[in-house]
Amino acid sequence: MKKIPESHLDLVNGPRVAALTTVMPDGQPQTTVVWCNFDGTHVLVNTMRGFRKEKNMHLNPKVTLLCYDPRKPLRYLEVRGTVVEMTEDGALEHLDGLSELYTGRKPYFGECVPAEFKEKETPVLCKILPTHVTALDAGREKRVQP
């Protein structure tokens, strides 16, 4: 496992911009904006059962997450890793926590998206184990080595 440097933990613990890239069945990359946080070992993201990124992670667990602060565009964190677990257990609670972190509102179903989506969508908590980390702060004119 690669470490995420303390200097860049704020980027992976929201609410910053984060984009998750997965691999499509035909080998093409697919990138979507996500909410994320870090539990000290894994980067945690949430998706819905049956969504394209969820299907992609089942087929190929190798992913890349790029996090940055739009107010400091030359400071970013790239985490390449492997999805080591995808579970519905605790996923809704995790999603509600991310909703509160990113928007200041919860629950996710009812406050961020219409409540009736809860009947159609099943949250999935995805745990990503970092295998390569690049942390850059060009304003500091040096690469931060994790």
Secondary structure, 3 states (H helix, E strand, C coil): CCCCCHHHHHHHCCCCEEEEEEECCCCCEEEEECCEEECCCCEEEEEECCCHHHHHHHHCCEEEEEEEECCEEEEEEEEEEEEEEEECCCHHHHHHHHHHHHHCCCCHHHHHECHHHHHCCCEEEEEEEEEEEEEEEHHHCEEECC
